[in-house]
C-alpha cells in the first residue's frame, strides 16, 4: 500500500511527459478563471494540496499568492522547484502536519482520489483552512470509474496509484459535513479518452456542466467556502 501511495513520486521525472496537457490546461482555467475570482489570491496563504509537478503552484505564485506546495515525495517537489518559487513540503494530504486554520485558500485538483481515504483528505483540508477560506477542488466522477479499468487493460494509462473516485452527491455531502458551503459545483469533460479531434466538442459541452449533464461528466469542480 505504501508503494502505491508513493507511485507518483517514483514517476515524477516522467509525469509531465505522460500527462495530457489539454486536460491540465483545462483544469488550470477551471481553477483560476472560474473557481477563484480576479485578484482573490493576491497576498493569500495558499496550500496546493497534492501539487504534483507544480503547474497549479506556479499559476498561484504568478497571481500573487504565498504558496505552499505539498506532495508525497522530494522527486515531485524537485519538479515544482523548476516551475516556481513556493514553500515545498513533503506530506500526506490525509495527515497534514500543520496547525488548524493555517491557510486562506486551498487548491486540490485530481488529488484526493489518489489517497487511500478521500474523506479523510477532505476532513484534513477543512481543518487547516481558515473560517471564510476558499477550497477549489476538482476530482474525477465515480460514474466514469470503469474507464480506468478499460484504460489499464488496454495499457493506455501509465499510472499505478490509488483510484478511489467519488460521486457528485457524495462529494458535496462530505464537504458540507466538514463545515463547507458549496458556492458552485459543475462538471467538465463530457468524454473520456480525449483526442485532439474531440477537443472542440468537449469544450462546447462544458457549457452544460451546471445542468443535469454536469452530474454525468468525467470531472467535477467545486468552489467551497469554510463557514464553520
C-alpha positions in Angstrom: 0.0 0.0 0.0 2.9 2.4 0.8 4.4 1.8 -2.6 1.1 2.5 -4.2 0.7 5.8 -2.3 4.2 6.8 -3.4 3.9 5.8 -7.0 3.6 9.4 -8.3 6.9 10.4 -6.6 8.7 7.5 -8.3 7.1 8.6 -11.6 7.9 12.3 -11.1 10.5 12.8 -13.8 8.2 11.3 -16.4 5.0 12.8 -15.1 4.9 15.9 -17.4 5.7 13.9 -20.5 2.9 11.4 -19.7 0.1 13.8 -18.7 -2.4 15.2 -21.2 -1.7 18.9 -21.3 -5.1 19.6 -22.8 -6.6 18.3 -19.5 -4.1 20.2 -17.4 -4.7 23.4 -19.2 -8.5 22.9 -18.9 -8.1 22.4 -15.1 -5.9 25.5 -14.8 -8.6 27.5 -16.5 -11.3 25.9 -14.3 -9.5 26.7 -11.1 -8.1 30.2 -11.8 -10.7 31.6 -14.2 -13.9 30.1 -12.7 -13.4 28.9 -9.1 -11.3 31.9 -8.0 -12.2 35.5 -8.6 -9.9 38.0 -10.2 -7.3 39.3 -7.7 -8.7 37.0 -5.0 -5.4 35.1 -4.4 -3.0 38.1 -4.1 -1.3 38.0 -0.7 -3.2 34.9 0.4 -1.6 31.9 2.1 -2.5 29.1 -0.2 -1.9 25.3 0.1 -1.6 23.4 -3.1 -2.6 20.1 -1.6 -1.1 17.4 -3.9 0.9 19.8 -6.0 2.2 17.2 -8.5 4.9 18.7 -10.6 3.8 22.3 -9.9 1.6 23.6 -12.6 -1.1 24.9 -10.2 1.5 26.2 -7.7 3.2 28.2 -10.5 0.0 29.9 -11.6 -0.9 30.7 -8.0 2.5 32.3 -7.4 2.1 34.3 -10.6 -1.2 35.6 -9.2 0.5 36.8 -6.0 -0.4 34.0 -3.6 2.0 32.8 -0.9 2.1 29.2 -1.9 2.9 26.0 0.0 3.3 23.1 -2.4 2.7 19.8 -0.7 3.1 16.3 -2.1 4.3 12.8 -1.1 7.9 13.0 -2.0 11.0 15.0 -2.8 11.1 14.0 -6.5 7.8 15.7 -7.2 8.8 18.8 -5.2 12.0 19.0 -7.2 9.8 19.3 -10.3 7.8 22.0 -8.6 11.1 23.9 -7.8 11.8 24.0 -11.6 8.5 25.9 -12.2 8.1 28.3 -9.3 9.4 29.7 -6.0 7.0 28.2 -3.5 7.4 26.7 0.0 7.8 23.0 -0.7 6.7 20.4 1.9 6.8 16.6 1.8 3.5 15.5 3.3 0.3 13.5 3.1 -3.0 15.3 2.4 -4.8 12.8 4.7 -2.5 13.8 7.6 -1.4 17.4 7.3 1.3 18.4 9.8 0.2 22.0 10.2 -2.0 23.8 12.8 -5.7 24.4 12.4 -6.6 27.4 10.2 -3.2 27.7 8.6 -4.3 28.7 5.1 -6.6 31.2 3.5 -7.1 29.1 0.4 -6.6 25.5 -0.8 -6.2 24.1 -4.2 -6.6 20.3 -4.6 -7.0 19.2 -8.2 -7.3 15.5 -9.1 -5.7 14.5 -5.8 -8.0 13.1 -3.2 -8.9 10.1 -5.3 -5.2 9.1 -5.3 -5.3 8.7 -1.5 -6.5 5.6 0.5 -9.2 7.7 2.1 -10.7 10.7 0.2 -13.0 11.5 3.1 -10.0 11.9 5.5 -8.3 14.2 2.9 -11.4 16.5 2.9 -11.5 16.4 6.7 -7.9 17.5 6.9 -8.3 20.3 4.4 -11.3 21.5 6.4 -9.2 21.6 9.5 -6.2 23.6 8.1 -8.3 26.2 6.2 -9.4 29.4 8.0 -13.0 30.2 8.5 -14.1 32.1 5.4 -11.4 30.4 3.4 -11.9 29.0 -0.1 -11.3 25.5 -1.3 -11.0 24.9 -5.1 -11.4 21.2 -5.7 -11.5 19.0 -8.8 -12.0 15.3 -8.9 -12.9 12.6 -11.4 -16.5 11.5 -11.3 -17.1 7.9 -9.9 -19.7 7.2 -12.6 -16.7 7.0 -15.1 -14.5 4.8 -12.9 -15.0 1.9 -15.4 -12.9 3.9 -17.8 -9.9 3.4 -15.6 -10.3 -0.3 -15.8 -10.6 -0.2 -19.6 -7.6 2.1 -19.8 -5.5 -0.1 -17.6 -6.4 -3.3 -19.5 -5.5 -1.6 -22.8 -2.4 -0.1 -21.3 -3.5 3.4 -22.1 -2.6 4.8 -18.7 0.9 4.6 -17.1 -0.4 5.2 -13.6 -0.4 2.8 -10.7 -1.6 4.8 -7.7 -4.8 4.7 -5.7 -8.0 5.3 -7.7 -10.7 6.0 -5.1 -13.0 8.2 -7.1 -16.0 9.9 -5.6 -19.6 10.6 -6.7 -21.1 14.0 -7.3 -23.5 13.9 -4.4 -21.1 12.1 -2.0 -18.6 14.9 -2.6 -20.9 17.7 -1.8 -22.3 16.0 1.3 -18.8 15.3 2.6 -17.8 18.9 2.1 -20.9 20.2 3.9 -20.4 17.8 6.8 -17.0 19.2 7.3 -18.1 22.8 7.5 -18.0 24.0 3.9 -20.7 25.8 2.0 -20.9 24.8 -1.7 -20.8 28.0 -3.7 -20.5 26.4 -7.1 -20.3 22.8 -8.3 -20.2 21.8 -12.0 -19.0 19.2 -14.3 -16.5 19.4 -17.2 -15.1 17.0 -19.8 -18.1 15.1 -21.2 -15.9 12.4 -22.9 -13.1 10.3 -21.5 -10.0 9.2 -23.5 -9.9 12.5 -25.3 -8.1 13.1 -28.6 -7.3 16.4 -30.4 -10.2 15.7 -32.8 -12.7 15.9 -29.9 -11.3 18.9 -28.1 -13.8 21.3 -29.8 -16.8 19.1 -28.9 -15.6 18.7 -25.3 -15.1 22.4 -24.9 -18.6 23.0 -26.3 -20.2 20.5 -24.0 -18.6 22.1 -20.9 -21.2 24.9 -21.1 -23.7 22.4 -19.8 -21.7 21.5 -16.8 -24.0 23.2 -14.3 -27.1 21.4 -15.5 -28.2 17.8 -15.2 -25.5 16.8 -17.7 -22.8 18.1 -15.3 -23.6 15.2 -12.9 -22.6 12.8 -15.6 -19.4 14.5 -16.8 -16.0 12.9 -16.3 -14.7 15.6 -13.8 -16.3 17.6 -11.0 -15.3 21.1 -9.9 -16.3 22.7 -6.7 -15.7 26.1 -5.0 -16.5 25.7 -1.3 -16.2 28.2 1.5 -15.4 27.3 5.1 -18.3 28.6 7.2 -17.8 26.7 10.5 
